[in-house]
Amino acid sequence: MDVPIRDESIRLGQFLKLANLVESGAEAKPVIADGLVRVNGEVETRRGRQLVVGDVVELQGQAARVSDEDVPDNLPW
């Protein structure tokens, strides 16, 4: 799924919460530290890792791609 961000980049811990891959920032810290998160196919253990448009984050079989806020959402309104 594509998850739009407002700025040019976002920290990994913030993105996990924004993409609903974790419930809170506090939950993000241990899953990242335990090596359960992959960014672009590689294990990432830095919570502050800067993600940019096009990066793909995976956690426990779910994936989310950082996208530009301008991506159309195909909603009728």
DSSP file with accessible surface (Angstrom, degrees, kcal/mol):
  #  RESIDUE AA STRUCTURE BP1 BP2  ACC     N-H-->O    O-->H-N    N-H-->O    O-->H-N    TCO  KAPPA ALPHA  PHI   PSI    X-CA   Y-CA   Z-CA
    1    1 A M              0   0  130      0, 0.0    64,-3.0     0, 0.0     2,-0.4   0.000 360.0 360.0 360.0 147.3    0.0    0.0    0.0
    2    2 A D  E     -a   65   0A  70     62,-0.2    64,-0.2    64,-0.0    62,-0.0  -0.777 360.0-166.2 -91.0 134.5    1.1    3.5   -0.7
    3    3 A V  E     -a   66   0A  13     62,-3.1    64,-2.4    -2,-0.4     2,-0.1  -0.963  15.4-141.4-123.0 110.0    1.4    5.9    2.3
    4    4 A P  E     -a   67   0A  69      0, 0.0     2,-0.3     0, 0.0    64,-0.2  -0.440  13.4-160.9 -74.1 145.1    1.7    9.6    1.4
    5    5 A I  E     -a   68   0A   9     62,-2.0    64,-0.9     2,-0.1     5,-0.1  -0.891  16.9-141.2-120.4 155.6    4.0   11.9    3.4
    6    6 A R  S    S+     0   0  198     -2,-0.3     2,-0.1    62,-0.1    -1,-0.1   0.824  81.5  48.3 -83.7 -36.6    3.9   15.7    3.5
    7    7 A D  S    S-     0   0  120      2,-0.2    -2,-0.1     1,-0.1    62,-0.1  -0.331  96.4 -96.9 -98.3-175.8    7.6   16.4    3.5
    8    8 A E  S    S+     0   0  175     -2,-0.1    45,-0.6     1,-0.1     2,-0.3   0.744 103.6  10.5 -73.9 -24.5   10.6   15.2    1.5
    9    9 A S  E     -E   52   0B  45     43,-0.2     2,-0.3    41,-0.0    -2,-0.2  -0.949  60.4-160.7-148.6 167.8   11.4   12.5    4.1
   10   10 A I  E     -E   51   0B  23     41,-1.7    41,-3.3    -2,-0.3     2,-0.1  -0.987  30.2-105.4-150.3 146.9   10.2   10.9    7.2
   11   11 A R  E  >  -E   50   0B 130     -2,-0.3     4,-2.5    39,-0.2    39,-0.2  -0.477  30.3-120.0 -74.8 148.4   11.9    8.9   10.0
   12   12 A L  H  > S+     0   0    0     37,-1.9     4,-2.4     1,-0.2     5,-0.2   0.903 111.8  51.8 -55.7 -47.3   11.3    5.1   10.0
   13   13 A G  H  > S+     0   0    8     34,-2.1     4,-1.3     1,-0.2    -1,-0.2   0.911 112.4  46.4 -59.2 -40.8    9.7    5.1   13.5
   14   14 A Q  H  > S+     0   0  108     33,-0.3     4,-2.6     1,-0.2    -1,-0.2   0.895 111.2  52.4 -67.9 -39.3    7.2    7.8   12.5
   15   15 A F  H  X S+     0   0    0     -4,-2.5     4,-2.9     1,-0.2     6,-0.3   0.895 102.9  57.4 -67.1 -38.5    6.4    6.1    9.2
   16   16 A L  H  <>S+     0   0    0     -4,-2.4     5,-2.6     1,-0.2     6,-1.1   0.915 112.2  42.4 -58.1 -40.6    5.7    2.7   10.9
   17   17 A K  H ><5S+     0   0  111     -4,-1.3     3,-1.7     3,-0.2    -2,-0.2   0.936 113.0  51.8 -71.1 -44.8    3.0    4.5   12.9
   18   18 A L  H 3<5S+     0   0   86     -4,-2.6    -2,-0.2     1,-0.3    -1,-0.2   0.890 111.3  48.0 -58.6 -38.0    1.7    6.5   10.0
   19   19 A A  T 3<5S-     0   0    4     -4,-2.9    -1,-0.3    -5,-0.2    -2,-0.2   0.403 113.0-120.6 -84.4   3.2    1.3    3.4    7.9
   20   20 A N  T < 5S+     0   0  139     -3,-1.7    -3,-0.2     2,-0.2    -2,-0.1   0.798  76.5 128.4  59.9  31.7   -0.5    1.6   10.8
   21   21 A L  S   <S+     0   0   13     -5,-2.6     2,-0.3    -6,-0.3    -4,-0.2   0.670  78.5  23.8 -85.6 -20.6    2.2   -1.1   10.9
   22   22 A V  S    S-     0   0    6     -6,-1.1    -2,-0.2     1,-0.1    -1,-0.1  -0.949  76.9-127.9-136.0 160.3    2.6   -0.4   14.7
   23   23 A E  S    S-     0   0  162     -2,-0.3     2,-0.3     1,-0.2    -1,-0.1   0.831  85.1  -2.5 -76.3 -34.1    0.2    1.0   17.2
   24   24 A S  S  > S-     0   0   45      1,-0.1     4,-1.4    -4,-0.0     3,-0.3  -0.954  70.9-101.5-152.3 167.9    2.6    3.7   18.6
   25   25 A G  H  > S+     0   0   34     -2,-0.3     4,-1.4     1,-0.2    -1,-0.1   0.853 120.6  58.9 -61.9 -34.0    6.0    5.1   18.4
   26   26 A A  H  4 S+     0   0   80      1,-0.2    -1,-0.2     2,-0.2   -13,-0.0   0.863 105.2  49.2 -64.7 -33.6    6.9    3.2   21.6
   27   27 A E  H  > S+     0   0   76     -3,-0.3     4,-1.2     1,-0.2    -1,-0.2   0.806 104.4  60.8 -74.3 -28.0    6.0   -0.1   19.8
   28   28 A A  H  X S+     0   0    0     -4,-1.4     4,-2.3     1,-0.2     5,-0.3   0.894  93.4  64.8 -66.1 -38.9    8.2    0.9   16.9
   29   29 A K  H  X S+     0   0  123     -4,-1.4     4,-2.6     1,-0.2     5,-0.2   0.923 105.0  40.2 -56.3 -52.5   11.4    1.1   18.9
   30   30 A P  H  > S+     0   0   63      0, 0.0     4,-2.3     0, 0.0    -1,-0.2   0.894 113.8  52.3 -69.2 -35.2   11.6   -2.6   19.9
   31   31 A V  H  <>S+     0   0   19     -4,-1.2     5,-2.3     2,-0.2     6,-0.5   0.895 114.2  44.3 -68.5 -33.6   10.5   -4.1   16.5
   32   32 A I  H ><5S+     0   0    1     -4,-2.3     3,-1.8     3,-0.2     5,-0.3   0.949 114.0  49.2 -70.1 -47.8   13.2   -2.0   14.8
   33   33 A A  H 3<5S+     0   0   65     -4,-2.6    -2,-0.2    -5,-0.3    -1,-0.2   0.835 107.0  56.4 -61.7 -32.0   15.8   -2.8   17.4
   34   34 A D  T 3<5S-     0   0  119     -4,-2.3    -1,-0.3    -5,-0.2    -2,-0.2   0.425 116.1-114.0 -81.1   0.9   15.0   -6.6   17.1
   35   35 A G  T < 5S+     0   0   24     -3,-1.8    -3,-0.2     9,-0.2    -2,-0.1   0.750  78.2 128.5  76.3  24.8   15.7   -6.5   13.3
   36   36 A L      < +     0   0   82     -5,-2.3    24,-0.6    -6,-0.2     2,-0.4   0.547  52.4  80.3 -88.7  -7.9   12.1   -7.2   12.3
   37   37 A V  E     -B   59   0A   0     -6,-0.5     7,-2.6     7,-0.4     2,-0.4  -0.843  59.7-165.2-106.2 135.7   11.8   -4.2    9.9
   38   38 A R  E     -BC  58  43A 111     20,-2.3    20,-2.8    -2,-0.4     2,-0.5  -0.954   4.8-162.5-117.5 139.5   13.1   -4.2    6.4
   39   39 A V  E >  S-BC  57  42A   3      3,-3.0     3,-1.8    -2,-0.4    18,-0.2  -0.991  82.4 -15.2-120.2 119.8   13.6   -1.1    4.2
   40   40 A N  T 3  S-     0   0   78     16,-3.2    -1,-0.1    -2,-0.5    17,-0.1   0.861 132.0 -51.4  53.8  38.6   14.0   -1.8    0.5
   41   41 A G  T 3  S+     0   0   36     15,-0.4     2,-0.4     1,-0.2    -1,-0.3   0.378 118.5 104.0  86.5  -3.5   14.6   -5.5    1.3
   42   42 A E  E <  S-C   39   0A 148     -3,-1.8    -3,-3.0     1,-0.0    -1,-0.2  -0.912  78.3-105.6-116.5 140.1   17.4   -5.0    3.9
   43   43 A V  E     -C   38   0A  74     -2,-0.4     2,-0.4    -5,-0.2    -5,-0.3  -0.352  36.4-162.7 -59.7 134.2   17.1   -5.2    7.7
   44   44 A E        +     0   0   13     -7,-2.6    -7,-0.4     1,-0.1    -9,-0.2  -0.990  21.2 172.7-125.4 125.9   17.1   -1.7    9.3
   45   45 A T        +     0   0   85     -2,-0.4     2,-0.7   -10,-0.1     3,-0.1   0.297  52.7  97.8-114.0   7.5   17.8   -1.2   13.0
   46   46 A R    >   -     0   0  146      1,-0.2     3,-1.5   -14,-0.1   -34,-0.2  -0.866  52.8-164.9-102.0 113.1   17.9    2.6   13.1
   47   47 A R  T 3  S+     0   0  118     -2,-0.7   -34,-2.1     1,-0.3   -33,-0.3   0.820  90.6  54.7 -63.0 -30.3   14.7    4.2   14.2
   48   48 A G  T 3  S+     0   0   42    -36,-0.2    -1,-0.3   -37,-0.2    -2,-0.0   0.390  74.8 138.1 -87.1   4.7   15.8    7.5   12.9
   49   49 A R    <   -     0   0   59     -3,-1.5   -37,-1.9   -38,-0.1     2,-0.5  -0.262  55.8-125.4 -52.7 128.8   16.5    6.2    9.4
   50   50 A Q  E     -E   11   0B  85    -39,-0.2     2,-0.3   -38,-0.1   -39,-0.2  -0.701  24.8-159.6 -83.4 124.8   15.3    8.8    6.9
   51   51 A L  E     -E   10   0B   0    -41,-3.3   -41,-1.7    -2,-0.5     2,-0.3  -0.811   6.6-167.2-102.5 146.3   12.9    7.4    4.3
   52   52 A V  E >   -E    9   0B  70     -2,-0.3     3,-2.3   -43,-0.2    14,-0.3  -0.806  41.8 -62.8-126.1 169.0   12.1    9.1    1.0
   53   53 A V  T 3  S+     0   0   76    -45,-0.6    14,-0.2    -2,-0.3     3,-0.1  -0.244 122.7  28.8 -53.6 130.5    9.5    8.7   -1.7
   54   54 A G  T 3  S+     0   0   41     12,-3.0    -1,-0.3     1,-0.4     2,-0.1   0.109  84.8 129.8 103.6 -20.7    9.8    5.2   -3.2
   55   55 A D    <   -     0   0   18     -3,-2.3    11,-2.8    10,-0.1     2,-0.5  -0.425  48.0-146.0 -66.1 142.1   11.2    3.4   -0.1
   56   56 A V  E     - D   0  65A  46      9,-0.2   -16,-3.2    -2,-0.1     2,-0.5  -0.954   9.9-162.6-114.9 126.7    9.4    0.2    0.8
   57   57 A V  E     -BD  39  64A   0      7,-3.2     7,-2.5    -2,-0.5     2,-0.4  -0.918   6.1-167.9-111.0 130.8    9.1   -0.7    4.5
   58   58 A E  E     +BD  38  63A  76    -20,-2.8   -20,-2.3    -2,-0.5     2,-0.3  -0.956  11.6 169.5-121.7 139.8    8.2   -4.3    5.5
   59   59 A L  E >  S-BD  37  62A   3      3,-2.7     3,-1.9    -2,-0.4   -22,-0.1  -0.922  70.4 -23.3-149.3 119.2    7.1   -5.6    8.9
   60   60 A Q  T 3  S-     0   0  148    -24,-0.6     3,-0.1    -2,-0.3   -23,-0.1   0.884 127.8 -42.8  48.6  51.6    5.7   -9.1    9.6
   61   61 A G  T 3  S+     0   0   87      1,-0.2     2,-0.4     0, 0.0    -1,-0.3   0.436 117.4 107.4  81.0  -2.0    4.4   -9.8    6.1
   62   62 A Q  E <   - D   0  59A 106     -3,-1.9    -3,-2.7   -41,-0.1     2,-0.4  -0.872  48.7-165.8-108.8 145.0    3.0   -6.3    5.6
   63   63 A A  E     - D   0  58A  45     -2,-0.4     2,-0.4    -5,-0.2    -5,-0.2  -0.965   9.0-176.0-131.5 146.7    4.5   -3.7    3.3
   64   64 A A  E     - D   0  57A   1     -7,-2.5    -7,-3.2    -2,-0.4     2,-0.4  -0.997  13.6-148.0-140.4 138.0    4.1    0.0    2.8
   65   65 A R  E     -aD   2  56A 118    -64,-3.0   -62,-3.1    -2,-0.4     2,-0.4  -0.900  21.1-121.5-109.2 135.5    5.7    2.3    0.3
   66   66 A V  E     -a    3   0A   1    -11,-2.8   -12,-3.0    -2,-0.4     2,-0.3  -0.574  42.4-178.9 -71.1 125.3    6.5    5.9    1.0
   67   67 A S  E     -a    4   0A   7    -64,-2.4   -62,-2.0    -2,-0.4     2,-0.2  -0.862  31.1 -94.6-127.8 166.1    4.6    8.0   -1.6
   68   68 A D  E >   -a    5   0A  75     -2,-0.3     3,-1.9   -64,-0.2   -62,-0.1  -0.487  31.8-124.3 -75.6 144.1    4.2   11.6   -2.6
   69   69 A E  T 3  S+     0   0  109    -64,-0.9    -1,-0.1     1,-0.3   -63,-0.1   0.770 107.4  66.8 -61.0 -22.3    1.2   13.5   -1.1
   70   70 A D  T 3   +     0   0  137      2,-0.1    -1,-0.3     3,-0.0     3,-0.0   0.489  69.1 120.5 -81.7  -0.8    0.1   14.4   -4.6
   71   71 A V  S <  S-     0   0   68     -3,-1.9     2,-0.1     1,-0.1    -4,-0.0  -0.444  71.8-115.0 -64.7 128.3   -0.7   10.8   -5.6
   72   72 A P        -     0   0   99      0, 0.0    -1,-0.1     0, 0.0    -2,-0.1  -0.392  19.5-158.2 -66.4 141.0   -4.4   10.5   -6.5
   73   73 A D        -     0   0  110      2,-0.1    -2,-0.1    -2,-0.1    -3,-0.0   0.393  30.0-127.1-101.9   2.7   -6.4    8.4   -4.2
   74   74 A N        +     0   0  150      1,-0.2     0, 0.0     2,-0.0     0, 0.0   0.753  56.0 150.2  59.8  25.5   -9.2    7.7   -6.7
   75   75 A L        -     0   0   77      2,-0.2    -1,-0.2     1,-0.1    -2,-0.1  -0.661  53.4-127.5 -86.7 147.2  -11.9    8.8   -4.2
   76   76 A P              0   0  119      0, 0.0    -1,-0.1     0, 0.0    -2,-0.0   0.563 360.0 360.0 -73.8  -5.2  -15.0   10.4   -5.7
   77   77 A W              0   0  231      0, 0.0    -2,-0.2     0, 0.0    -3,-0.0  -0.713 360.0 360.0-116.3 360.0  -14.8   13.6   -3.6
